[in-house]
C-alpha cells in the first residue's frame, strides 16, 4: 500500500464513486470489493488509509482503519476502535436512520480493521453548516450519539454527501459502559424526542431484549456488558424521552471541528 507524501484531496474527491452510501448494495460493495492502493490520511490521530475499491466495473474509495494502527487510550480497551466503528454502522442500520456509511470488518494490508465507504463531500460541510438545512437529520444524529454514547462527536465528523443526506463518520469512540457523551451537538438539550424516533428506539430495544438480529450483530463486535448497557440506555430514553444536557465543559470536545 503506497504511502504518498502528498495526500491528494482533489484527486480522491474527483475520482469515481460509483456506489453511493445510500445504495441498497453499498454494504455488499464494501464487503466484496478488492482493496487497492491507498494514501495515509495526514490528519487522523490513528493510522487511517483512504484506499481504492473495485468490484466488477464499479469503483470507489474506502476508509481503512487497521486495528494495528490504533493509538492506545486510557479509557477505551486497546484494539477495539475498528469494531466500534462497525458497531456504530450496525446500530444505525438497525434503527433505520442511515447516518453511518456502510462499515465492515475487512482484512487489509495492515491486518484486520474497519473499512468504511468513503463519501466525497464539500470540505466546508459540517454540523454547524448543515443543522439549519437538515434539522430532522441533525436531531436524529444527536439522538444516535446519545444512545451510542459517542465520546468524540466533533462538528467535522458529519457532513452532507452528494446524495443530499447527512453522514456521520469517525465513530470509533462509542458504546463505552460508562457515560462518555462528548459532542458539539447540544442544540437539542431538554427537547422531547418525537414519536417516530421513539418508535425506532423501542423496536431496536425490543430486538436487544429478545436477542434478535441487531443483538447478534453487536455481540460480534462489542463486549456483552457494552451491549447490556446500550440496552439500559435505550430503556431509560424510552422512559424519559428528553435529550440530555451537558454537565461540565468536558462534555464538549476540542477542537470543535
VOFI-525941 format. One record per atom (N, C-alpha, C): x, y, z; residue in three letters; residue number from 1. Coordinates in steps of 0.02 Angstrom, whole numbers, plus 50000, padded with zeros to 5 digits. Layout:
// VOFI-525941
X_Y_Z_ALA_NUM
...
//
This chain:
// VOFI-525941
50042_49941_50000_UNK_1
50000_50000_50000_UNK_1
50044_50062_50000_UNK_1
50053_50095_49944_UNK_2
50097_50154_49942_UNK_2
50073_50209_49989_UNK_2
50120_50242_50021_UNK_3
50105_50299_50064_UNK_3
50136_50360_50032_UNK_3
50094_50402_50004_UNK_4
50119_50460_49968_UNK_4
50128_50518_50016_UNK_4
50180_50558_50003_UNK_5
50194_50615_50046_UNK_5
50140_50668_50039_UNK_5
50106_50670_49982_UNK_6
50053_50720_49971_UNK_6
49986_50683_49968_UNK_6
49941_50702_50013_UNK_7
49875_50672_50013_UNK_7
49832_50708_49962_UNK_7
49811_50673_49909_UNK_8
49777_50707_49852_UNK_8
49703_50717_49863_UNK_8
49685_50765_49904_UNK_9
49614_50779_49918_UNK_9
49573_50785_49854_UNK_9
49597_50828_49809_UNK_10
49559_50843_49748_UNK_10
49553_50781_49704_UNK_10
49606_50743_49698_UNK_11
49605_50683_49656_UNK_11
49555_50632_49683_UNK_11
49555_50622_49748_UNK_12
49509_50574_49778_UNK_12
49437_50596_49768_UNK_12
49423_50660_49782_UNK_13
49355_50685_49776_UNK_13
49330_50683_49705_UNK_13
49375_50695_49657_UNK_14
49355_50698_49586_UNK_14
49354_50629_49553_UNK_14
49377_50578_49589_UNK_15
49379_50511_49561_UNK_15
49310_50479_49557_UNK_15
49308_50417_49537_UNK_16
49245_50381_49530_UNK_16
49219_50359_49598_UNK_16
49156_50372_49609_UNK_17
49121_50349_49669_UNK_17
49054_50322_49645_UNK_17
49058_50262_49617_UNK_18
49001_50234_49581_UNK_18
48945_50210_49627_UNK_18
48961_50198_49691_UNK_19
48912_50169_49737_UNK_19
48899_50218_49793_UNK_19
48843_50254_49792_UNK_20
48828_50300_49847_UNK_20
48813_50261_49911_UNK_20
48825_50291_49969_UNK_21
48815_50255_50033_UNK_21
48743_50234_50045_UNK_21
48695_50269_50014_UNK_22
48625_50251_50023_UNK_22
48602_50197_49975_UNK_22
48646_50173_49931_UNK_23
48627_50121_49884_UNK_23
48612_50056_49920_UNK_23
48561_50017_49898_UNK_24
48544_49954_49931_UNK_24
48601_49904_49933_UNK_24
48647_49907_49884_UNK_25
48702_49859_49883_UNK_25
48768_49890_49903_UNK_25
48766_49947_49938_UNK_26
48828_49979_49959_UNK_26
48867_49936_50008_UNK_26
48831_49904_50054_UNK_27
48866_49861_50103_UNK_27
48900_49803_50068_UNK_27
48867_49773_50019_UNK_28
48898_49717_49983_UNK_28
48960_49741_49946_UNK_28
48956_49800_49918_UNK_29
49015_49828_49883_UNK_29
49074_49834_49930_UNK_29
49063_49859_49990_UNK_30
49118_49867_50038_UNK_30
49143_49799_50061_UNK_30
49098_49751_50069_UNK_31
49118_49684_50091_UNK_31
49159_49647_50039_UNK_31
49142_49655_49975_UNK_32
49170_49612_49923_UNK_32
49221_49647_49878_UNK_32
49225_49712_49880_UNK_33
49270_49748_49834_UNK_33
49343_49731_49847_UNK_33
49381_49731_49794_UNK_34
49454_49723_49801_UNK_34
49483_49788_49827_UNK_34
49526_49781_49877_UNK_35
49559_49839_49908_UNK_35
49624_49853_49870_UNK_35
49628_49912_49841_UNK_36
49687_49930_49802_UNK_36
49733_49976_49839_UNK_36
49771_50016_49802_UNK_37
49819_50063_49831_UNK_37
49783_50116_49873_UNK_37
49820_50148_49916_UNK_38
49790_50199_49958_UNK_38
49839_50250_49983_UNK_38
49813_50296_50022_UNK_39
49853_50351_50049_UNK_39
49842_50354_50124_UNK_39
49894_50369_50160_UNK_40
49888_50381_50232_UNK_40
49857_50449_50243_UNK_40
49803_50451_50281_UNK_41
49770_50516_50294_UNK_41
49813_50557_50341_UNK_41
49830_50618_50323_UNK_42
49879_50657_50361_UNK_42
49852_50686_50426_UNK_42
49786_50688_50436_UNK_43
49759_50722_50495_UNK_43
49727_50675_50546_UNK_43
49730_50611_50534_UNK_44
49698_50563_50580_UNK_44
49744_50549_50640_UNK_44
49714_50539_50698_UNK_45
49752_50525_50758_UNK_45
49777_50453_50760_UNK_45
49740_50408_50726_UNK_46
49761_50338_50718_UNK_46
49778_50326_50644_UNK_46
49812_50272_50630_UNK_47
49828_50257_50560_UNK_47
49763_50246_50521_UNK_47
49754_50289_50472_UNK_48
49693_50288_50431_UNK_48
49713_50295_50358_UNK_48
49689_50250_50317_UNK_49
49706_50250_50246_UNK_49
49643_50259_50204_UNK_49
49647_50301_50154_UNK_50
49596_50304_50102_UNK_50
49620_50259_50045_UNK_50
49581_50208_50030_UNK_51
49603_50156_49982_UNK_51
49554_50153_49924_UNK_51
49580_50131_49868_UNK_52
49538_50120_49809_UNK_52
49500_50054_49817_UNK_52
49437_50054_49796_UNK_53
49396_49994_49796_UNK_53
49370_49981_49726_UNK_53
49367_49917_49707_UNK_54
49340_49900_49642_UNK_54
49304_49833_49647_UNK_54
49247_49829_49614_UNK_55
49208_49767_49611_UNK_55
49175_49765_49543_UNK_55
49198_49719_49500_UNK_56
49172_49718_49432_UNK_56
49190_49783_49397_UNK_56
49140_49816_49369_UNK_57
49153_49878_49333_UNK_57
49140_49939_49376_UNK_57
49129_49929_49441_UNK_58
49116_49985_49486_UNK_58
49177_50001_49529_UNK_58
49186_50065_49540_UNK_59
49244_50088_49579_UNK_59
49221_50137_49633_UNK_59
49264_50145_49681_UNK_60
49251_50192_49735_UNK_60
49311_50195_49780_UNK_60
49302_50223_49839_UNK_61
49355_50227_49889_UNK_61
49328_50205_49956_UNK_61
49373_50183_49999_UNK_62
49354_50164_50066_UNK_62
49402_50194_50117_UNK_62
49380_50198_50178_UNK_63
49422_50222_50234_UNK_63
49439_50160_50275_UNK_63
49503_50142_50274_UNK_64
49527_50081_50307_UNK_64
49565_50101_50370_UNK_64
49540_50075_50427_UNK_65
49572_50090_50492_UNK_65
49594_50024_50523_UNK_65
49657_50005_50514_UNK_66
49680_49941_50541_UNK_66
49684_49942_50617_UNK_66
49666_49887_50647_UNK_67
49670_49881_50720_UNK_67
49742_49893_50744_UNK_67
49790_49869_50705_UNK_68
49860_49875_50724_UNK_68
49883_49948_50727_UNK_68
49848_49993_50695_UNK_69
49868_50063_50694_UNK_69
49832_50106_50744_UNK_69
49794_50075_50790_UNK_70
49758_50114_50840_UNK_70
49804_50137_50897_UNK_70
49799_50200_50913_UNK_71
49838_50228_50969_UNK_71
49803_50209_51034_UNK_71
49839_50178_51081_UNK_72
49807_50158_51145_UNK_72
49778_50218_51181_UNK_72
49720_50208_51211_UNK_73
49686_50259_51251_UNK_73
49679_50235_51322_UNK_73
49678_50281_51369_UNK_74
49674_50260_51439_UNK_74
49604_50235_51458_UNK_74
49553_50258_51422_UNK_75
49485_50242_51443_UNK_75
49446_50196_51397_UNK_75
49476_50175_51342_UNK_76
49444_50126_51298_UNK_76
49490_50066_51291_UNK_76
49463_50005_51291_UNK_77
49505_49946_51283_UNK_77
49546_49949_51219_UNK_77
49609_49931_51224_UNK_78
49655_49934_51167_UNK_78
49632_49887_51111_UNK_78
49636_49912_51050_UNK_79
49622_49871_50992_UNK_79
49548_49859_50978_UNK_79
49504_49902_51004_UNK_80
49432_49892_50994_UNK_80
49398_49944_50951_UNK_80
49435_49995_50928_UNK_81
49403_50050_50894_UNK_81
49374_50031_50827_UNK_81
49409_49988_50789_UNK_82
49384_49966_50724_UNK_82
49317_49931_50731_UNK_82
49311_49889_50783_UNK_83
49248_49854_50794_UNK_83
49193_49901_50815_UNK_83
49211_49953_50852_UNK_84
49160_50003_50872_UNK_84
49136_50043_50811_UNK_84
49181_50056_50764_UNK_85
49160_50088_50701_UNK_85
49107_50046_50667_UNK_85
49118_49981_50665_UNK_86
49070_49936_50632_UNK_86
49006_49931_50672_UNK_86
49012_49931_50739_UNK_87
48952_49927_50781_UNK_87
48908_49988_50772_UNK_87
48940_50047_50762_UNK_88
48901_50108_50751_UNK_88
48859_50101_50687_UNK_88
48889_50072_50635_UNK_89
48852_50062_50573_UNK_89
48794_50014_50583_UNK_89
48807_49958_50618_UNK_90
48755_49909_50629_UNK_90
48698_49938_50670_UNK_90
48714_49979_50718_UNK_91
48663_50009_50761_UNK_91
48621_50059_50721_UNK_91
48654_50102_50681_UNK_92
48617_50150_50639_UNK_92
48573_50113_50588_UNK_92
48599_50059_50561_UNK_93
48561_50020_50512_UNK_93
48499_49989_50546_UNK_93
48507_49963_50606_UNK_94
48451_49933_50642_UNK_94
48397_49985_50657_UNK_94
48418_50046_50674_UNK_95
48370_50099_50687_UNK_95
48335_50123_50623_UNK_95
48366_50109_50565_UNK_96
48338_50131_50502_UNK_96
48352_50204_50487_UNK_96
48404_50231_50518_UNK_97
48417_50303_50512_UNK_97
48473_50319_50462_UNK_97
48504_50269_50431_UNK_98
48560_50285_50388_UNK_98
48616_50313_50431_UNK_98
48634_50375_50417_UNK_99
48683_50414_50456_UNK_99
48755_50390_50449_UNK_99
48768_50325_50459_UNK_100
48836_50300_50457_UNK_100
48847_50263_50391_UNK_100
48897_50282_50351_UNK_101
48909_50246_50288_UNK_101
48925_50173_50302_UNK_101
48910_50127_50255_UNK_102
48924_50057_50265_UNK_102
48995_50045_50289_UNK_102
49000_50007_50344_UNK_103
49064_49996_50378_UNK_103
49068_49923_50398_UNK_103
49121_49888_50378_UNK_104
49127_49816_50392_UNK_104
49198_49801_50414_UNK_104
49207_49744_50446_UNK_105
49274_49720_50462_UNK_105
49303_49686_50401_UNK_105
49363_49706_50381_UNK_106
49398_49676_50325_UNK_106
49471_49664_50342_UNK_106
49500_49616_50308_UNK_107
49572_49604_50314_UNK_107
49606_49644_50259_UNK_107
49646_49693_50280_UNK_108
49683_49734_50232_UNK_108
49757_49721_50237_UNK_108
49796_49762_50204_UNK_109
49868_49751_50201_UNK_109
49900_49758_50270_UNK_109
49870_49797_50314_UNK_110
49896_49805_50382_UNK_110
49858_49764_50433_UNK_110
49821_49713_50410_UNK_111
49784_49670_50455_UNK_111
49711_49688_50459_UNK_111
49676_49658_50506_UNK_112
49605_49669_50513_UNK_112
49591_49741_50535_UNK_112
49538_49768_50507_UNK_113
49519_49836_50526_UNK_113
49450_49852_50499_UNK_113
49426_49911_50514_UNK_114
49362_49932_50486_UNK_114
49373_49961_50417_UNK_114
49327_49948_50373_UNK_115
49327_49977_50305_UNK_115
49260_50010_50295_UNK_115
49262_50075_50286_UNK_116
49201_50114_50277_UNK_116
49200_50145_50208_UNK_116
49142_50145_50176_UNK_117
49136_50176_50111_UNK_117
49151_50251_50117_UNK_117
49197_50274_50076_UNK_118
49215_50345_50076_UNK_118
49160_50385_50042_UNK_118
49140_50439_50074_UNK_119
49087_50482_50046_UNK_119
49118_50550_50030_UNK_119
49125_50567_49966_UNK_120
49152_50633_49948_UNK_120
49104_50687_49970_UNK_120
49132_50743_49991_UNK_121
49090_50798_50015_UNK_121
49128_50863_50014_UNK_121
49093_50917_50017_UNK_122
49123_50983_50021_UNK_122
49160_50990_50087_UNK_122
49222_51011_50085_UNK_123
49262_51017_50146_UNK_123
49233_51066_50196_UNK_123
49190_51111_50173_UNK_124
49160_51161_50217_UNK_124
49094_51136_50248_UNK_124
49074_51075_50231_UNK_125
49013_51048_50259_UNK_125
49028_51017_50326_UNK_125
48991_51037_50378_UNK_126
48999_51010_50445_UNK_126
48934_51022_50483_UNK_126
48932_51002_50546_UNK_127
48870_51008_50583_UNK_127
48845_51080_50584_UNK_127
48890_51127_50592_UNK_128
48869_51196_50601_UNK_128
48842_51227_50536_UNK_128
48860_51198_50479_UNK_129
48834_51222_50415_UNK_129
48772_51184_50393_UNK_129
48760_51124_50420_UNK_130
48704_51083_50396_UNK_130
48643_51083_50441_UNK_130
48651_51104_50504_UNK_131
48598_51093_50552_UNK_131
48534_51131_50535_UNK_131
48540_51190_50504_UNK_132
48480_51229_50488_UNK_132
48444_51202_50426_UNK_132
48481_51175_50378_UNK_133
48451_51150_50317_UNK_133
48428_51077_50325_UNK_133
48455_51042_50375_UNK_134
48437_50971_50385_UNK_134
48419_50961_50459_UNK_134
48368_50996_50483_UNK_135
48353_50993_50555_UNK_135
48334_50924_50580_UNK_135
48296_50886_50540_UNK_136
48274_50820_50564_UNK_136
48333_50773_50570_UNK_136
48377_50773_50519_UNK_137
48435_50729_50521_UNK_137
48485_50750_50575_UNK_137
48491_50816_50586_UNK_138
48536_50839_50639_UNK_138
48511_50817_50707_UNK_138
48445_50821_50718_UNK_139
48416_50798_50781_UNK_139
48425_50723_50788_UNK_139
48413_50687_50734_UNK_140
48420_50614_50736_UNK_140
48492_50595_50752_UNK_140
48540_50632_50726_UNK_141
48610_50617_50741_UNK_141
48625_50629_50816_UNK_141
48596_50682_50844_UNK_142
48605_50695_50915_UNK_142
48578_50637_50957_UNK_142
48520_50611_50937_UNK_143
48491_50554_50973_UNK_143
48535_50492_50965_UNK_143
48558_50480_50904_UNK_144
48602_50423_50892_UNK_144
48664_50426_50936_UNK_144
48696_50485_50940_UNK_145
48757_50492_50980_UNK_145
48743_50481_51054_UNK_145
48686_50506_51077_UNK_146
48668_50495_51148_UNK_146
48659_50421_51163_UNK_146
48627_50385_51117_UNK_147
48616_50314_51127_UNK_147
48680_50274_51121_UNK_147
48721_50292_51071_UNK_148
48785_50256_51060_UNK_148
48839_50279_51109_UNK_148
48824_50331_51149_UNK_149
48872_50356_51198_UNK_149
48936_50379_51164_UNK_149
48928_50421_51114_UNK_150
48985_50444_51074_UNK_150
49028_50492_51114_UNK_150
49091_50475_51120_UNK_151
49137_50515_51161_UNK_151
49177_50566_51121_UNK_151
49160_50573_51056_UNK_152
49202_50619_51016_UNK_152
49165_50641_50953_UNK_152
49107_50673_50961_UNK_153
49072_50699_50902_UNK_153
49092_50772_50890_UNK_153
49141_50780_50846_UNK_154
49161_50847_50826_UNK_154
49117_50870_50767_UNK_154
49116_50935_50755_UNK_155
49075_50962_50701_UNK_155
49094_50936_50633_UNK_155
49159_50923_50622_UNK_156
49182_50899_50558_UNK_156
49172_50825_50546_UNK_156
49145_50790_50596_UNK_157
49133_50718_50589_UNK_157
49066_50703_50557_UNK_157
49031_50754_50534_UNK_158
48969_50742_50497_UNK_158
48964_50795_50442_UNK_158
48931_50777_50388_UNK_159
48929_50820_50329_UNK_159
48872_50798_50283_UNK_159
48859_50837_50232_UNK_160
48809_50820_50182_UNK_160
48845_50789_50122_UNK_160
48823_50729_50103_UNK_161
48853_50695_50046_UNK_161
48822_50717_49980_UNK_161
48848_50691_49924_UNK_162
48822_50708_49858_UNK_162
48748_50689_49849_UNK_162
48725_50641_49890_UNK_163
48655_50620_49885_UNK_163
48609_50665_49925_UNK_163
48637_50718_49956_UNK_164
48597_50765_49994_UNK_164
48580_50742_50064_UNK_164
48608_50685_50085_UNK_165
48595_50658_50152_UNK_165
48652_50673_50199_UNK_165
48637_50674_50263_UNK_166
48687_50686_50315_UNK_166
48720_50619_50333_UNK_166
48787_50620_50335_UNK_167
48825_50560_50352_UNK_167
48874_50576_50409_UNK_167
48881_50529_50454_UNK_168
48923_50537_50513_UNK_168
48980_50485_50511_UNK_168
49041_50509_50520_UNK_169
49100_50465_50518_UNK_169
49140_50473_50583_UNK_169
49195_50435_50588_UNK_170
49237_50436_50648_UNK_170
49195_50418_50710_UNK_170
49169_50357_50708_UNK_171
49125_50333_50762_UNK_171
49159_50281_50807_UNK_171
49225_50283_50812_UNK_172
49261_50232_50849_UNK_172
49255_50238_50924_UNK_172
49243_50298_50950_UNK_173
49239_50307_51022_UNK_173
49166_50305_51045_UNK_173
49138_50246_51041_UNK_174
49068_50236_51056_UNK_174
49058_50174_51099_UNK_174
48998_50168_51128_UNK_175
48974_50108_51163_UNK_175
49014_50092_51226_UNK_175
49044_50142_51257_UNK_176
49077_50129_51320_UNK_176
49025_50115_51374_UNK_176
49044_50075_51424_UNK_177
48997_50059_51479_UNK_177
48983_50121_51522_UNK_177
49033_50164_51532_UNK_178
49023_50223_51573_UNK_178
48997_50281_51529_UNK_178
48965_50330_51560_UNK_179
48942_50387_51521_UNK_179
49002_50425_51494_UNK_179
49005_50432_51428_UNK_180
49061_50464_51395_UNK_180
49039_50517_51345_UNK_180
48975_50533_51342_UNK_181
48949_50576_51290_UNK_181
48986_50643_51289_UNK_181
49020_50654_51233_UNK_182
49057_50716_51222_UNK_182
49044_50736_51150_UNK_182
49011_50793_51140_UNK_183
48987_50811_51074_UNK_183
48979_50886_51068_UNK_183
48980_50910_51007_UNK_184
48964_50981_50994_UNK_184
48889_50990_50984_UNK_184
48851_50935_50981_UNK_185
48780_50939_50964_UNK_185
48739_50941_51029_UNK_185
48737_50999_51060_UNK_186
48695_51008_51119_UNK_186
48636_51054_51104_UNK_186
48623_51066_51041_UNK_187
48569_51112_51020_UNK_187
48501_51089_51045_UNK_187
48492_51024_51057_UNK_188
48426_50997_51072_UNK_188
48418_50978_51146_UNK_188
48463_51001_51188_UNK_189
48459_50985_51259_UNK_189
48391_51003_51288_UNK_189
48362_50954_51323_UNK_190
48297_50966_51355_UNK_190
48237_50957_51309_UNK_190
48249_50947_51245_UNK_191
48192_50939_51198_UNK_191
48166_50867_51200_UNK_191
48101_50857_51192_UNK_192
48074_50789_51190_UNK_192
48088_50755_51124_UNK_192
48095_50690_51125_UNK_193
48105_50652_51064_UNK_193
48038_50644_51028_UNK_193
48037_50653_50962_UNK_194
47974_50644_50925_UNK_194
47953_50570_50924_UNK_194
47889_50559_50913_UNK_195
47861_50492_50917_UNK_195
47892_50444_50867_UNK_195
47908_50468_50806_UNK_196
47935_50422_50756_UNK_196
48004_50396_50777_UNK_196
48045_50439_50807_UNK_197
48110_50416_50831_UNK_197
48103_50368_50889_UNK_197
48056_50383_50934_UNK_198
48045_50339_50991_UNK_198
48021_50269_50968_UNK_198
47982_50268_50915_UNK_199
47959_50203_50889_UNK_199
48018_50162_50864_UNK_199
48066_50195_50831_UNK_200
48126_50159_50807_UNK_200
48168_50135_50866_UNK_200
48176_50177_50917_UNK_201
48214_50158_50976_UNK_201
48181_50098_51011_UNK_201
48115_50101_51018_UNK_202
48079_50046_51050_UNK_202
48087_49981_51012_UNK_202
48084_49985_50946_UNK_203
48091_49925_50905_UNK_203
48159_49892_50915_UNK_203
48213_49933_50914_UNK_204
48280_49905_50923_UNK_204
48290_49881_50995_UNK_204
48262_49917_51043_UNK_205
48266_49895_51113_UNK_205
48233_49827_51122_UNK_205
48176_49817_51089_UNK_206
48143_49752_51091_UNK_206
48187_49698_51060_UNK_206
48222_49715_51006_UNK_207
48268_49668_50974_UNK_207
48323_49648_51022_UNK_207
48350_49698_51059_UNK_208
48403_49682_51107_UNK_208
48376_49639_51164_UNK_208
48314_49650_51184_UNK_209
48284_49610_51237_UNK_209
48275_49538_51215_UNK_209
48257_49529_51152_UNK_210
48242_49462_51126_UNK_210
48301_49430_51091_UNK_210
48359_49464_51093_UNK_211
48420_49439_51061_UNK_211
48408_49424_50987_UNK_211
48383_49474_50952_UNK_212
48370_49468_50881_UNK_212
48430_49485_50838_UNK_212
48416_49507_50776_UNK_213
48469_49519_50727_UNK_213
48519_49572_50749_UNK_213
48494_49628_50775_UNK_214
48538_49681_50797_UNK_214
48582_49657_50855_UNK_214
48553_49619_50900_UNK_215
48591_49593_50957_UNK_215
48648_49550_50933_UNK_215
48634_49506_50886_UNK_216
48687_49461_50861_UNK_216
48742_49501_50826_UNK_216
48723_49551_50787_UNK_217
48773_49592_50753_UNK_217
48817_49629_50802_UNK_217
48787_49659_50853_UNK_218
48826_49696_50902_UNK_218
48867_49650_50947_UNK_218
48840_49591_50963_UNK_219
48876_49544_51006_UNK_219
48940_49520_50974_UNK_219
48943_49521_50907_UNK_220
49004_49500_50872_UNK_220
49057_49555_50872_UNK_220
49039_49615_50895_UNK_221
49084_49672_50890_UNK_221
49099_49704_50958_UNK_221
49055_49696_51007_UNK_222
49062_49728_51072_UNK_222
49061_49675_51127_UNK_222
49083_49695_51187_UNK_223
49077_49652_51245_UNK_223
49004_49645_51264_UNK_223
48987_49590_51297_UNK_224
48918_49579_51319_UNK_224
48895_49635_51365_UNK_224
48941_49658_51408_UNK_225
48923_49711_51455_UNK_225
48906_49776_51419_UNK_225
48941_49790_51363_UNK_226
48928_49851_51325_UNK_226
48860_49847_51290_UNK_226
48842_49788_51267_UNK_227
48775_49779_51236_UNK_227
48722_49787_51289_UNK_227
48734_49760_51349_UNK_228
48685_49766_51403_UNK_228
48675_49838_51424_UNK_228
48729_49877_51428_UNK_229
48723_49947_51447_UNK_229
48688_49987_51392_UNK_229
48700_49969_51330_UNK_230
48663_50001_51274_UNK_230
48589_49989_51283_UNK_230
48571_49927_51298_UNK_231
48500_49911_51310_UNK_231
48472_49954_51366_UNK_231
48509_49962_51419_UNK_232
48486_50002_51476_UNK_232
48479_50076_51457_UNK_232
48526_50102_51417_UNK_233
48520_50172_51394_UNK_233
48457_50182_51353_UNK_233
48442_50135_51310_UNK_234
48384_50141_51268_UNK_234
48320_50139_51309_UNK_234
48318_50096_51359_UNK_235
48259_50092_51401_UNK_235
48250_50156_51442_UNK_235
48305_50187_51464_UNK_236
48300_50250_51501_UNK_236
48272_50305_51457_UNK_236
48295_50306_51394_UNK_237
48270_50357_51347_UNK_237
48195_50347_51335_UNK_237
48173_50285_51329_UNK_238
48102_50272_51318_UNK_238
48061_50291_51379_UNK_238
48090_50282_51439_UNK_239
48054_50300_51500_UNK_239
48052_50376_51510_UNK_239
48105_50409_51490_UNK_240
48109_50482_51496_UNK_240
48136_50511_51431_UNK_240
48093_50519_51381_UNK_241
48114_50538_51313_UNK_241
48131_50611_51304_UNK_241
48184_50633_51339_UNK_242
48207_50701_51335_UNK_242
48282_50701_51322_UNK_242
48305_50744_51279_UNK_243
48376_50746_51262_UNK_243
48417_50770_51322_UNK_243
48476_50739_51331_UNK_244
48518_50758_51388_UNK_244
48550_50827_51379_UNK_244
48577_50852_51434_UNK_245
48611_50917_51434_UNK_245
48682_50908_51457_UNK_245
48728_50951_51435_UNK_246
48797_50946_51458_UNK_246
48802_50959_51533_UNK_246
48848_50926_51566_UNK_247
48857_50933_51638_UNK_247
48916_50978_51655_UNK_247
48970_50970_51617_UNK_248
49030_51011_51626_UNK_248
49058_51028_51558_UNK_248
49108_51071_51557_UNK_249
49139_51090_51493_UNK_249
49175_51031_51460_UNK_249
49190_50980_51499_UNK_250
49222_50920_51470_UNK_250
49175_50882_51426_UNK_250
49111_50899_51426_UNK_251
49063_50865_51382_UNK_251
49065_50893_51312_UNK_251
49107_50943_51300_UNK_252
49118_50970_51233_UNK_252
49189_50952_51210_UNK_252
49196_50923_51151_UNK_253
49263_50905_51127_UNK_253
49302_50967_51105_UNK_253
49367_50958_51101_UNK_254
49410_51010_51073_UNK_254
49462_50978_51028_UNK_254
49473_51006_50969_UNK_255
49437_51064_50940_UNK_255
49366_51045_50919_UNK_255
49323_51095_50909_UNK_256
49254_51082_50891_UNK_256
49247_51050_50823_UNK_256
49294_51065_50778_UNK_257
49293_51034_50711_UNK_257
49346_50980_50706_UNK_257
//
